Amino acid sequence: MVWRPDTRRNEWVQVEVNSCEYCGRPMTWKRAAFDKKALPLWLVAAGMAVADTEYTLSRPCVQARTCTEWNPLLGRTRAQQYGVRMPVLALAWLGTSWARKGHAGYSIGGMRHWYMVPVVFVAMPAIGFAVNSTR
């Protein structure tokens, strides 16, 4: 939402313009986190993270310890990988929901391109699948 002069009435009016990042409509945090747009994206991201972890650790070369995970932050065991992936995924979901909700009291809209964060969290395990399938 931005303020623009209205020349017909000689006053400033608040209008929505599609060029700014925080021009979405304000909403509650619960709606921003659990609506029909956000929840499926985050569930797909969580499913891809689980599938990538299980596929990576089931590879024969990982079990024989002849190859390792390329991302040094993830570790070598399931507990280490889930201990890193799931909290980071949860923090990204909480942060995106907070940025998406805006502030109704100040008439500040939420982040419009919020969907890019879950898309990145879906793409990272997809890249992991591609890399692990070539080994």
LUMDO-37775 format. One record per residue: y, z, x of N, C-alpha, C in turn; residue in three letters. Coordinates in pm, whole numbers, plus 50000, padded with zeros to 5 digits. Atoms other than C-alpha are relative to their C-alpha. Last residue first. Layout:
LUMDO-37775
> Y/Z/X/Y/Z/X/Y/Z/X/ALA
...
***
This chain:
LUMDO-37775
> 50072/49935/49890/45852/49211/52706/49853/49991/49983/ARG
> 50016/50092/49886/46018/48951/52484/49924/50063/50114/THR
> 50105/50097/50031/45956/49155/52165/49981/49898/50113/SER
> 50133/49944/49983/46144/49448/52312/49888/49900/49969/ASN
> 50024/49976/49857/46465/49248/52358/49857/50051/50022/VAL
> 50005/50128/49929/46463/49107/52007/49965/50019/50147/ALA
> 50123/50070/50039/46375/49441/51848/49985/49870/50079/PHE
> 50112/49931/49935/46651/49614/52047/49866/49937/49966/GLY
> 49999/50048/49862/46900/49350/51932/49887/50066/50078/ILE
> 50048/50139/50007/46802/49432/51575/49996/49938/50139/ALA
> 50147/50003/49998/46837/49802/51661/49943/49859/49990/PRO
> 50052/49943/49875/47203/49742/51760/49848/50008/50002/MET
> 50019/50103/49898/47279/49506/51469/49941/50057/50129/ALA
> 50116/50081/50037/47224/49761/51193/49969/49900/50111/VAL
> 50117/49913/49990/47456/50017/51356/49873/49933/49948/PHE
> 50028/49980/49857/47713/49740/51413/49875/50086/50016/VAL
> 50055/50128/49953/47691/49644/51045/49966/50010/50149/VAL
> 50144/50006/50026/47734/50012/50957/49936/49868/50043/PRO
> 50071/49893/49928/48067/50016/51146/49851/50000/49964/VAL
> 50033/50047/49865/48189/49675/51021/49923/50106/50079/MET
> 50137/50049/49994/48166/49791/50658/49960/49951/50139/TYR
> 50090/49891/49965/48483/49999/50692/49858/49950/50023/TRP
> 50112/50063/49929/48703/49688/50687/49901/50105/50052/HIS
> 50053/50115/50072/48943/49815/50420/49876/49940/50066/ARG
> 50024/50111/49908/49012/50164/50556/49930/49886/49926/MET
> 50102/49984/49898/49136/50389/50279/49983/49874/50084/GLY
> 50131/50058/50025/49459/50378/50088/49904/50023/50114/GLY
> 50042/50074/49882/49750/50612/50125/49858/49950/49973/ILE
> 50017/50142/50036/49908/50719/49797/49969/49913/50122/SER
> 49895/50072/49930/50010/51054/49955/50001/49850/49968/TYR
> 49875/49927/50013/49812/51265/49711/50118/49929/50065/GLY
> 49939/50030/50129/49535/51004/49683/50135/50069/49983/ALA
> 49942/49876/50048/49451/51019/50053/50077/49971/49872/HIS
> 49855/49998/50014/49224/50755/50206/50050/50135/49954/GLY
> 49954/49934/50122/48850/50756/50131/50150/49997/49981/LYS
> 50000/50086/50117/48741/50493/50382/50065/50064/49878/ARG
> 49897/50103/49982/48837/50685/50694/50011/49910/49877/ALA
> 49869/49935/49996/48641/50990/50576/50111/49897/50014/TRP
> 49968/49955/50136/48342/50779/50475/50137/50067/49996/SER
> 49966/50118/50078/48348/50602/50810/50036/50038/49857/THR
> 49869/50051/49957/48360/50931/50995/50046/49880/49921/GLY
> 49897/49905/50044/48073/51082/50795/50139/49950/50036/LEU
> 49994/50005/50145/47855/50772/50840/50109/50093/49947/TRP
> 49935/50127/50034/47936/50749/51212/50014/49987/49848/ALA
> 49856/49988/49969/47856/51118/51253/50076/49872/49967/LEU
> 49940/49911/50101/47522/51072/51073/50150/50017/50025/ALA
> 49995/50073/50126/47430/50771/51289/50066/50084/49890/LEU
> 49893/50099/49982/47519/50962/51606/50016/49918/49872/VAL
> 49869/49935/50007/47310/51257/51484/50117/49903/50017/PRO
> 49969/49952/50134/47018/51023/51403/50131/50079/49993/MET
> 49966/50102/50101/47014/50822/51725/50046/50059/49867/ARG
> 49875/50068/49969/47029/51096/51989/50042/49908/49886/VAL
> 49898/49899/49975/46768/51347/51871/50135/49940/50038/GLY
> 49950/49958/50131/46563/51059/51729/50111/50104/50014/TYR
> 49935/50114/50065/46538/50909/52077/50054/50037/49863/GLN
> 49873/50031/49934/46475/51240/52251/50072/49887/49929/GLN
> 49906/49890/50026/46213/51352/52000/50135/49972/50064/ALA
> 49949/50012/50137/46042/51013/52011/50104/50107/49970/ARG
> 50089/49950/50104/46011/51029/52390/50063/49981/49861/THR
> 50132/50063/49999/46159/50826/52676/49909/50043/49885/ARG
> 50114/49924/49950/46533/50892/52660/49868/49926/49983/GLY
> 50101/49976/50102/46800/50743/52437/49880/50080/50049/LEU
> 49965/49886/50085/47101/50776/52667/49890/50036/49902/LEU
> 50036/49873/49937/46948/50555/52938/50033/50121/49914/PRO
> 49886/49911/50023/46953/50248/52710/49965/50137/50057/ASN
> 49885/50048/49924/46706/50006/52865/50122/50088/49982/TRP
> 49892/50034/50092/46404/50204/52747/50121/49959/50082/GLU
> 49926/49891/50063/46138/50203/53014/50101/49945/49900/THR
> 49865/50041/50036/45867/49981/53158/50067/50116/49927/CYS
> 49964/50107/49907/45543/50054/53346/50136/49941/49967/THR
> 49889/49961/49912/45506/50394/53177/50030/49894/50107/ARG
> 50057/49996/49865/45167/50296/53025/50102/50040/50105/ALA
> 50104/49898/49998/45299/50389/52679/49935/50013/50137/GLN
> 49931/49871/50008/45617/50193/52742/49898/50112/50004/VAL
> 49940/49972/49870/45418/49891/52864/50077/50133/49999/CYS
> 50096/49959/49898/45188/49903/52562/50066/50034/50134/PRO
> 50029/50111/49908/45475/49896/52309/49906/50048/50111/ARG
> 50139/50043/50018/45447/50174/52050/49962/49884/50092/SER
> 50091/49903/49940/45760/50350/52177/49853/49966/49977/LEU
> 49980/49989/49856/45978/50046/52115/49896/50092/50063/THR
> 50048/50123/49936/45836/49973/51772/50011/50009/50151/TYR
> 50145/50005/50008/45875/50333/51656/49943/49876/50069/GLU
> 50057/49893/49918/46230/50360/51784/49848/49993/49999/THR
> 49983/50037/49860/46327/50021/51643/49941/50106/50092/ASP
> 50093/50109/49968/46179/50103/51303/50010/49960/50146/ALA
> 50136/49946/49999/46358/50439/51287/49901/49891/50041/VAL
> 50009/49909/49885/46693/50286/51386/49860/50058/50012/ALA
> 50010/50082/49878/46643/49995/51145/49987/50088/50124/MET
> 50133/50061/49995/46571/50238/50861/49979/49915/50124/GLY
> 50094/49894/49965/46884/50440/50941/49858/49945/50009/ALA
> 49976/49963/49860/47099/50125/50946/49904/50109/50045/ALA
> 50056/50108/49917/46940/50001/50623/50019/50033/50147/VAL
> 50145/49984/50007/47016/50338/50462/49928/49892/50081/LEU
> 50039/49891/49911/47374/50317/50590/49850/50027/49994/TRP
> 49977/50039/49860/47424/49973/50437/49956/50110/50096/LEU
> 50104/50092/49952/47258/50076/50110/50019/49956/50145/PRO
> 50131/49939/49982/47483/50384/50080/49891/49902/50042/LEU
> 50019/49931/49873/47815/50213/50142/49857/50048/50021/ALA
> 49976/50087/49885/47837/49949/49870/49960/50068/50130/LYS
> 50104/50104/49993/47675/50131/49576/50023/49900/50112/LYS
> 49989/50106/50100/47886/50443/49634/49898/49888/50026/ASP
> 50123/50025/50076/47764/50746/49826/50012/49887/49899/PHE
> 50125/49985/49925/48009/50808/50110/49878/49949/49924/ALA
> 49995/50083/49880/48335/50677/49963/49867/50004/50076/ALA
> 50011/50139/50041/48250/50820/49620/49999/49908/50122/ARG
> 50134/50020/50054/48181/51163/49766/49980/49854/49958/LYS
> 50093/50014/49887/48494/51148/49981/49859/49971/49948/TRP
> 50051/49872/49953/48709/51080/49675/49903/49976/50115/THR
> 50116/49955/50076/48894/50753/49643/49958/50136/50052/MET
> 50048/49864/49969/49222/50594/49757/49883/50037/49909/PRO
> 49962/49900/50100/49242/50216/49705/49949/50138/50042/ARG
> 50096/49985/50107/49220/50004/50018/50047/50106/49901/GLY
> 49943/50036/50129/49533/49927/50213/49899/50007/49887/CYS
> 50013/49885/50089/49447/50097/50542/50068/49973/49867/TYR
> 50135/49944/49995/49378/49783/50747/49982/50114/49901/GLU
> 50011/49877/49922/49692/49591/50654/49859/50059/49989/CYS
> 49992/50019/49856/49720/49222/50559/49982/50129/50079/SER
> 50132/50014/49938/49594/49232/50202/50003/49994/50152/ASN
> 49999/50121/49920/49916/49366/50054/49868/49994/50076/VAL
> 50115/50009/49911/49923/49620/49773/50002/49865/50069/GLU
> 50093/50109/50030/50261/49688/49624/49887/50001/50101/VAL
> 50119/49990/49917/50493/49990/49600/49902/49891/49957/GLN
> 50124/49984/50075/50833/49909/49460/49883/50003/50098/VAL
> 50120/50018/49920/51181/49950/49606/49878/50027/49913/TRP
> 50064/49875/49957/51480/49900/49378/49877/49966/50083/GLU
> 49921/49936/49896/51729/49629/49280/49945/50138/50037/ASN
> 49960/49869/50051/51544/49542/48956/50085/50078/50100/ARG
> 49966/50008/50141/51511/49168/49015/50054/50133/49946/ARG
> 49863/50049/50016/51532/49193/49394/50040/49993/49854/THR
> 50009/50086/50117/51225/49416/49424/50142/49955/49967/ASP
> 49887/50003/50094/51229/49556/49775/49974/49903/49887/PRO
> 49923/50124/49989/50886/49619/49926/50118/50004/49905/ARG
> 49880/50002/50082/50696/49940/49996/50076/49872/50027/TRP
> 49874/50008/49926/50343/49907/50129/50115/49998/49900/VAL
> 49883/50000/50084/50000/50000/50000/50124/50000/50089/MET
***
